[in-house]
Each structure stands twice: as C-alpha cells, then as structure tokens.
Amino acid sequence: MIEFPIYSAHGRSLKRSVLEYTTGGKIGVGTDHRVVVSALNDVSFTAEHGEHIGLIGHNGAGKSTLLRAVAGVYEPMAGTISVCGHVGSLIDLTLGMDMEANGYENIRIRCLLLGLTPQEIDAHIDDIADVTELGDFLAMPVRTYSSGMMLRLAFAISTSITPDILLMDEWIGTGDASFVKKAQARLEGLLGRTGILFIASHSEEIIRDNCTRAMWFEKGAIRSDGNPADVWREYHTWSTRDHG
C-alpha cells in the first residue's frame, strides 16, 4: 500500500468529492484528520525474467506510482517490495544533469550515477557521443542546448547500459525523423537485452507490440492482469461503456 497524506485539507468536502471522482486514487480521512490519497492498494504480483509488462489505465490510476515504487522512490506504508537485480529508469531522462557542465562532462556524471566505473565510462563514451549526433556541441555547456539536443544526450546516456529491470513511462518518440529512427532501433535492442520491462502507456499499439503481459490499473488496484490483447480489450470496453 502506498498513500500520500494531504495536510490542512480535511474540511474541504466539496474539493475532496471532486478529487475522488476525477482521480484514480481513493481519498479518505486519516486518523489525524489528514486527507489521504491511497495511490496503490492491495497490489500483489510477481514478475519473472523475460516478461515485458505493460501498465494501462487512465491518468491517476496508479501506473506511475508503481514504477516509482519499483525504482525505490516510494516506500510502501504496508506490505513489501522485493526487487532482485539492477533497476534502470527511463522515467526522468535528465535526472542528475548539470546545466553548467558540457555534454562530455554530463556523460561522465550521469554514467557514474548509473553505477558505471570510470573504465566502463571510457568504453561507452564514443558510442554515446555517436548516438547523440551532437558533434562539437558536446564540448559546450548543456544550458546552451535546445530541448531536442538535451533529449538526445539524456536518451543516449540512459540507454548505454542494460539493466536487469527497465522502467519506462511512455515510449520515447520525440525529436526529428532521423533521430527517432535511430532511437527506436536502440531502444528495441535494449528491450531485447533487458530481463524485465515495465512500461506505462496509453497506446494500444505499444502495449501489443512490446509486451508479453499487461496489467490494468484502476483506482490504485489491479483490475485485470494477463494477455495484453485481452486486458486492453477489457479496459477499452469498460472505458467506452461506462466512462466514454
């Protein structure tokens, strides 16, 4: 169970009612009169090596919370999370970037944060630089980069290692056409080497094409778990019939 307390809001009954209707998490009042959002509740599952698991559901249903729980960002209020192996995240690609440092320096900083040794960084740096296609810009401060250039650098770094468990919040598909094509190929290669994948997405195509299993989240709980096509069909039928 993962809950988020909201202080100084217990008297706002109308606001609480609206939030409960429009968000995925269940909202209640704690014993100390705090408003509490239950982001995940009674979620239990096991992921095996080789599984690519798609997380589906509307915004606020609990998908991103689960990813952050697996990453160790959120601690459960009750229950346990057991993770075996190195976890890699493509949730926040620019985490740890130093805007005043240049591209090469950021490669080294980010790779150190990812757990690589200086020797391993030396072995990866040419490949990362090639993927970015930034050339001489890698010697310039990152603060001078456009958002697209920043994405190239962050993506190249984040996909330079192969984790045992990979976390993704939506598929990466921004940038110009040539970079998107290269990024898709690099990402597909990474997925092929990754032991377990968790990807949250609103795209049926991404879930069907890249996942061996899907979990549908609703109000912080798993409503369905199984074959991606079957789970997506259930979710689509429910959303169009009852909430379309």
Buried (B, 14 or more C-beta within 10 A) or exposed (E): EBBBEBEEBBEEEEEBEEBBEEBBBBBEEEEEEBBBBBBBBEBEEEBEEEBBBBBBBBEBBBBBBBBBBBBEEBEEBEEEBEBEEBBBBBBBBBEBBEEEBBBBBBBBBBBBEBEBEEEBBEEBBEEBBEBBBBEEBBEBBBEEBEEEBBBBBBBBBBBBBBBBBBBBBBBBEEBEEEBEEBBEEBBEEBBEEBBBBBBBBEBBEBBBEBBEBBBBBBBBBBBBEEBBEEBBEBBBEBBEEEEE
